[in-house]
Amino acid sequence: MKMFVEPEDVFLHRDFVDFRKAINGLVAIVENELVRDTYTGALFVFCNKAKNKLKILYWDKTGFALWQKRLEKQRFKWPTKIAMQEFNLTAQQLDWLLSGYDVLGHEELRYQSML
């Protein structure tokens, strides 16, 4: 997805979403679950359970816009096993996600020595 202006914020919602939801249902998820303001111009990225569809919701100063991508044979690399509810992506990471790459990589491990 090439945008005319790169977004300042891109938020990926980790949990799968029922794709019968349209703009109003996705706005409710952003405001109630993520506790974020949908009127900032940030992009909010959602995925279906089969991981073959994405929806991107954003406010463009005149109304909400909803963009959707469906993969015919592949699956998106979606972070399902990480505890965080949302992830803040860069525009480059969003481009990678749309191109099929794992944008979050491996989860950081934190160990401490017994010394």
Buried (B, 14 or more C-beta within 10 A) or exposed (E): EEEEEEBEBBBBBBEBBEBEBEBEBBBEBBEEEBEBEBEEBBBBBBBBEEBBBBBBBBBEEEEBEBEEEEBEEEEBBBBEEEEEEBBEBEBEBBBBBBEEEEBBEEEEEEEEEEE
